[in-house]
Amino acid sequence: MNGRAVIGRGLAGLAISGWVALASAEPTSESLEGSTESGPVQARVSLVPAEPTIGDPLVLELEVSAQAGVELLMPEFGEALDRFSIVNFSRSETADDSGGTLSRQIYTLAPSRSGSQAIPPLLIEFIDRRPGRELAPEGEDAYELLTQALDFEVSSALPEGAPLELRAALGKLGPRELPGQPAWLWLLAAAAALAVAAPFGVRAWAVWRSRARQRSAYDVARAELDALIMGARPNESDMDAFFVRLSGVIRRYLEDRFGLRSPELTTEEFLEELAASPDLLRTHQQLLRDFLKRADLVKFAHLVPTPGDVEESLDAARRFLETTGDEVGPASAASSVTAASSVTAAPAASVPSVPSVR
């Protein structure tokens, strides 16, 4: 709505209704906090830690409470936070005994630079559906409430007073003097033997480590997936947590099995890295792409899947583990291609478009 861009109009509407906004922000040694209130709605925002160093994750929590009969419209995902990298996000909503609503949004942020920074005010909208109350200010769709801005300083990783000048690299070390000819001959022979044997030994060790790591990654992921398959199916309120666990199983497996840094990337960044991976066939990539997009719809767009969608997601995760559990190499490429073809033969689950969520 246009009221998001014109904050003054929203504040004028609040003044007409007789509500007074109160704001306070008192930093402590561990966190920064700010609170605002407008009629039946109270908002609190906090940031931990209060004095971060570059590289520290920042935990931003927005908590909004509303009286019974008031409809809350929380900020959209990432709104006003584009200056930070969003590492993680979660949200929840509960009701108290009096029928009021308590909504939370928790972000894990990563600052890109040191120096003075700020969490800007976050916009909360609400509609007053209590008997005898105006739904919204005249000419507006909803009342608006802005949280308190939080100013903080991100410290540099360099110690205070460290010189900021670059120095030339040290020169190469001279040849080491070896004692006596007999010792020199023995060392030369040992070095030659080591040079011949080292590539074979390193390669054998690397192959063994790779296979052990891959098999371990599959066993761990399959055990976690089997626990989800054998467990009770989630209800509507547990659907977010269920898909977070399910997508977490696949993401950790990808990191351990193929070295893809999945937990550190957003889904779009991960899909770009996935397309460049030589270790996964195109059929595997498409299966994984559909699976992750479906999980994101549940976690972030709050799509409520049907029981059939839940079973399709579990089956897609199982098929992906089975078809990538063995290393694809010259000796097993044919069998892997055959297994992957069976995956594409099954009709792919359609991924609905992301609905508009306020």
Secondary structure, DSSP 4 states (H G I P E B T S, - for coil): -GGGT-HHHHHHHHHHHT---EEEE---SS-EEEEEEETTEEEEEEEE-SS-BTT--EEEEEEEEE-TTEEEEPPPTTTT-TTSEEEEEEEEEEE-TTS-EEEEEEEEEE-SS-EEEEEPPPEEEEEE-STTS-SSSTT-SSEEEEPPPEEEEEBPSSPTT------PPPPPPPPPPPPSHHHHHHHHHHHHHHHHHHHHHHHHHHHHHHHHHHHHHHHHHHHHHHHHHHSPPP-GGGHHHHHHHHHHHHHHHHHHHH---GGGS-HHHHHHHHHT-TTS-HHHHHHHHHHHHHHHHHHTS-----HHHHHHHHHHHHHHHHHHSS---TTTHHHHHHHHHHHHHSPPPP-PPPPP--
